[in-house]
Amino acid sequence: MATTSPHRLSLLADDLNLSLLERQRIQTLNLGGGSTQQQDNQITRSLTELREGIEELEERENDLAVLQNWGEELEALRERYEGLDARFHADSTAPGKVENGESARQRPVSQVRRNKSVRFRDNPDPTQGTEGDARATANRAALFATGDQQQRYTDDPSPPDHSHLDNQQLYASHNQTMQEQDEHLDTLGQSVRRQRMLGIAMGDELEEHNEMLVDVERGVDRHSTTLERARRRLGNVARQGKGGNWTWITIGVLVLLLVLLIVAK
């Protein structure tokens, strides 16, 4: 297992941010189910892992080199963790989430009956029904307005013509479009997760290569020291060799002078 580093924790924080966005989207669409609880458990584990990683780096701050290289990144990671943790707990205790579970019990009976009386009509008549039905009919008419009555945003310069569809068909078309968008978002989320895993793998590989380069640098330093010692030894041998030659020359000169003195006598 690779040593904890700010790079790995930053990738983990990015994944947490994506998970929180996806969780918020699920809550907005009121999908719910066991997948939400499973996602909450995964987010909790990731937050714990991020917090423990930051604590581990904080314990290593005594090392001067580590503090000099990671000081700013560690401070940024602390701020990101606090923000992600606050967002997670804020979403978990949001008033709207509690309202989904208890609004039906707290809502007056008359309001429930009025909501149940609303039905789709191909030709809605705002003048019929109660005041609540008239308001609901007006809202529904504004929601399912045709292209001439309401200009919808679209990236396609030539949007399809839905003017020939009735309310039910238009609602089904919108529902299908939302499902397709959800599928595209799920595919995008899976792609982002794969990219995150690739990023983590690349980070681990870069750390291993960095360690290998450090080992090579240490080996080069050792060989340089060995070569320096060998050079010094060769210099000493050369100096000693030069000194021995002068000694033999001096002895030869003295012998020659002695022979000349003997011959002269």
C-alpha positions as CSV (number, residue, x, y, z in Angstrom):
1,M,0.0,0.0,0.0
2,A,1.4,3.4,-1.0
3,T,2.2,6.0,1.6
4,T,-0.5,8.6,2.1
5,S,0.2,11.8,0.2
6,P,-1.7,15.0,-0.5
7,H,-2.2,13.9,-4.2
8,R,-4.1,10.8,-3.1
9,L,-6.2,12.7,-0.6
10,S,-7.0,15.3,-3.2
11,L,-8.3,12.6,-5.6
12,L,-10.3,11.2,-2.7
13,A,-11.8,14.6,-2.0
14,D,-12.7,15.0,-5.7
15,D,-14.5,11.6,-5.7
16,L,-16.4,12.7,-2.5
17,N,-17.5,15.9,-4.2
18,L,-18.9,13.9,-7.1
19,S,-20.6,11.4,-4.7
20,L,-22.3,14.3,-2.9
21,L,-23.5,15.9,-6.1
22,E,-24.9,12.6,-7.2
23,R,-26.5,12.1,-3.8
24,Q,-28.1,15.5,-4.0
25,R,-29.5,14.8,-7.5
26,I,-31.0,11.5,-6.2
27,Q,-32.6,13.4,-3.3
28,T,-33.9,16.1,-5.6
29,L,-35.6,13.4,-7.9
30,N,-37.0,11.7,-4.7
31,L,-35.6,8.3,-5.9
32,G,-34.6,7.1,-2.4
33,G,-34.4,3.4,-1.8
34,G,-31.6,1.2,-0.4
35,S,-29.1,2.7,-2.8
36,T,-29.2,6.0,-0.9
37,Q,-28.3,4.3,2.4
38,Q,-25.5,2.4,0.7
39,Q,-24.2,5.6,-0.8
40,D,-24.4,7.3,2.6
41,N,-22.3,4.5,4.1
42,Q,-19.8,4.8,1.3
43,I,-19.6,8.6,1.7
44,T,-19.1,8.2,5.5
45,R,-16.3,5.7,4.9
46,S,-14.6,8.0,2.4
47,L,-14.9,11.0,4.8
48,T,-13.3,8.9,7.6
49,E,-10.5,7.8,5.2
50,L,-9.9,11.5,4.2
51,R,-9.9,12.6,7.9
52,E,-7.5,9.8,8.9
53,G,-5.2,10.6,6.0
54,I,-5.1,14.3,7.0
55,E,-4.4,13.3,10.6
56,E,-1.6,11.1,9.4
57,L,0.0,13.9,7.4
58,E,-0.4,16.3,10.4
59,E,1.5,13.8,12.5
60,R,4.3,13.9,10.0
61,E,4.5,17.7,10.1
62,N,7.5,17.5,12.5
63,D,9.7,16.6,9.5
64,L,11.0,20.0,8.2
65,A,11.1,18.8,4.6
66,V,7.6,17.4,4.6
67,L,6.3,20.6,6.2
68,Q,8.0,22.7,3.6
69,N,6.6,20.7,0.7
70,W,3.1,19.9,2.0
71,G,2.2,22.8,4.2
72,E,-0.1,24.7,1.8
73,E,-1.6,21.5,0.3
74,L,-2.4,20.1,3.8
75,E,-4.2,23.4,4.8
76,A,-6.2,23.2,1.6
77,L,-7.1,19.6,2.3
78,R,-8.3,20.5,5.8
79,E,-10.6,23.2,4.3
80,R,-12.0,20.8,1.7
81,Y,-12.7,18.1,4.3
82,E,-14.6,20.6,6.5
83,G,-16.6,21.8,3.5
84,L,-17.5,18.2,2.4
85,D,-18.3,17.1,5.9
86,A,-20.6,20.1,6.4
87,R,-22.4,19.5,3.0
88,F,-22.9,15.8,3.9
89,H,-24.4,16.5,7.3
90,A,-26.4,19.5,6.0
91,D,-28.0,17.3,3.3
92,S,-28.7,14.5,5.8
93,T,-30.6,16.9,8.1
94,A,-32.2,19.1,5.4
95,P,-35.8,20.2,6.2
96,G,-37.0,19.1,2.8
97,K,-35.8,15.5,3.5
98,V,-37.8,15.3,6.7
99,E,-40.8,16.9,5.0
100,N,-40.9,14.1,2.4
101,G,-41.5,11.6,5.2
102,E,-43.8,13.5,7.4
103,S,-45.6,16.0,5.2
104,A,-48.4,13.6,4.4
105,R,-49.1,13.1,8.1
106,Q,-48.9,16.8,8.9
107,R,-50.9,17.9,5.9
108,P,-54.6,18.7,6.5
109,V,-57.1,16.1,5.3
110,S,-59.0,18.6,3.1
111,Q,-55.7,19.5,1.3
112,V,-55.0,15.8,0.7
113,R,-58.5,15.2,-0.7
114,R,-58.2,18.3,-2.9
115,N,-54.9,17.1,-4.3
116,K,-56.4,13.7,-5.0
117,S,-59.2,15.2,-7.0
118,V,-56.8,16.6,-9.6
119,R,-56.9,14.7,-12.9
120,F,-55.4,15.2,-16.3
121,R,-57.7,16.6,-18.9
122,D,-57.1,17.0,-22.6
123,N,-59.2,20.2,-22.6
124,P,-58.8,21.8,-19.2
125,D,-61.5,24.3,-18.2
126,P,-60.2,26.7,-15.5
127,T,-63.8,27.9,-14.8
128,Q,-64.9,24.5,-13.5
129,G,-64.3,22.9,-10.2
130,T,-63.3,24.4,-6.9
131,E,-60.8,27.2,-6.4
132,G,-58.0,24.6,-5.6
133,D,-58.8,22.7,-8.9
134,A,-58.7,26.0,-10.8
135,R,-55.3,26.8,-9.4
136,A,-54.0,23.3,-10.1
137,T,-55.4,23.4,-13.7
138,A,-53.7,26.8,-14.3
139,N,-50.4,25.4,-13.0
140,R,-50.7,22.3,-15.2
141,A,-51.5,24.4,-18.2
142,A,-48.4,26.5,-17.6
143,L,-46.3,23.4,-17.2
144,F,-47.6,21.7,-20.4
145,A,-47.6,24.8,-22.5
146,T,-47.0,24.4,-26.2
147,G,-44.0,25.7,-28.1
148,D,-45.9,28.9,-29.1
149,Q,-46.9,29.7,-25.5
150,Q,-43.6,28.8,-23.8
151,Q,-40.0,28.8,-25.2
152,R,-38.1,25.9,-23.8
153,Y,-34.3,25.8,-23.5
154,T,-32.6,23.3,-25.8
155,D,-29.1,22.7,-27.2
156,D,-30.6,21.4,-30.4
157,P,-31.1,24.3,-32.9
158,S,-34.1,22.4,-34.4
159,P,-36.1,21.0,-31.5
160,P,-38.7,18.3,-32.2
161,D,-42.3,19.4,-32.7
162,H,-44.6,18.3,-29.8
163,S,-47.5,20.5,-30.7
164,H,-49.5,17.5,-31.9
165,L,-49.2,15.7,-28.6
166,D,-51.7,15.8,-25.8
167,N,-50.9,16.3,-22.1
168,Q,-50.4,12.6,-21.3
169,Q,-48.2,12.0,-24.4
170,L,-46.2,15.2,-23.7
171,Y,-45.7,14.1,-20.0
172,A,-44.6,10.7,-21.1
173,S,-42.1,12.2,-23.6
174,H,-40.7,14.5,-20.9
175,N,-40.4,11.6,-18.5
176,Q,-38.5,9.5,-21.1
177,T,-36.2,12.4,-21.7
178,M,-35.5,12.7,-18.0
179,Q,-34.8,9.0,-17.8
180,E,-32.3,9.2,-20.7
181,Q,-30.6,12.2,-19.0
182,D,-30.3,10.1,-15.8
183,E,-28.8,7.3,-17.7
184,H,-26.3,9.7,-19.4
185,L,-25.4,11.1,-15.9
186,D,-24.9,7.6,-14.5
187,T,-22.6,6.7,-17.4
188,L,-20.7,10.0,-16.9
189,G,-20.4,9.2,-13.2
190,Q,-19.0,5.8,-14.0
191,S,-16.6,7.3,-16.4
192,V,-15.4,9.9,-13.8
193,R,-14.9,7.1,-11.3
194,R,-12.8,5.1,-13.8
195,Q,-10.8,8.3,-14.5
196,R,-10.3,8.7,-10.8
197,M,-9.0,5.1,-10.4
198,L,-6.7,5.7,-13.3
199,G,-5.5,8.9,-11.7
200,I,-4.8,7.1,-8.4
201,A,-2.9,4.3,-10.3
202,M,-0.9,6.9,-12.2
203,G,-0.1,8.7,-8.9
204,D,1.1,5.5,-7.3
205,E,3.2,4.7,-10.3
206,L,4.7,8.2,-10.3
207,E,5.5,7.8,-6.6
208,E,7.2,4.5,-7.3
209,H,9.3,6.0,-10.1
210,N,10.2,8.9,-7.8
211,E,11.4,6.4,-5.2
212,M,13.4,4.6,-7.9
213,L,15.0,7.9,-9.0
214,V,16.0,8.6,-5.4
215,D,17.6,5.1,-5.1
216,V,19.5,5.7,-8.4
217,E,20.7,9.1,-7.1
218,R,21.9,7.5,-3.9
219,G,23.8,4.8,-5.9
220,V,25.4,7.5,-8.1
221,D,26.5,9.3,-5.0
222,R,28.1,6.2,-3.5
223,H,29.9,5.4,-6.8
224,S,31.1,9.0,-7.0
225,T,32.5,8.7,-3.5
226,T,34.2,5.4,-4.4
227,L,35.8,6.8,-7.5
228,E,37.0,9.8,-5.5
229,R,38.7,7.6,-3.0
230,A,40.3,5.5,-5.9
231,R,41.6,8.7,-7.5
232,R,43.2,9.8,-4.3
233,R,44.9,6.5,-3.9
234,L,46.2,6.6,-7.4
235,G,47.6,10.1,-6.8
236,N,49.4,8.9,-3.7
237,V,50.9,6.0,-5.6
238,A,52.0,8.3,-8.4
239,R,53.6,10.7,-5.9
240,Q,55.3,7.8,-4.1
241,G,56.6,6.5,-7.5
242,K,58.1,9.8,-8.4
243,G,59.9,10.0,-5.0
244,G,61.4,6.6,-5.4
245,N,62.9,7.5,-8.8
246,W,64.7,10.5,-7.4
247,T,66.2,8.3,-4.6
248,W,67.7,5.9,-7.2
249,I,69.1,8.8,-9.2
250,T,70.7,10.3,-6.1
251,I,72.3,6.9,-5.2
252,G,73.6,6.5,-8.8
253,V,75.2,9.9,-8.8
254,L,76.9,9.2,-5.4
255,V,78.3,5.9,-6.7
256,L,79.6,7.5,-9.9
257,L,81.4,10.2,-7.8
258,L,82.9,7.5,-5.6
259,V,84.2,5.6,-8.6
260,L,85.7,8.8,-10.1
261,L,87.5,9.6,-6.8
262,I,88.9,6.0,-6.7
263,V,90.2,6.3,-10.3
264,A,91.7,9.7,-9.6
265,K,93.8,8.4,-6.8
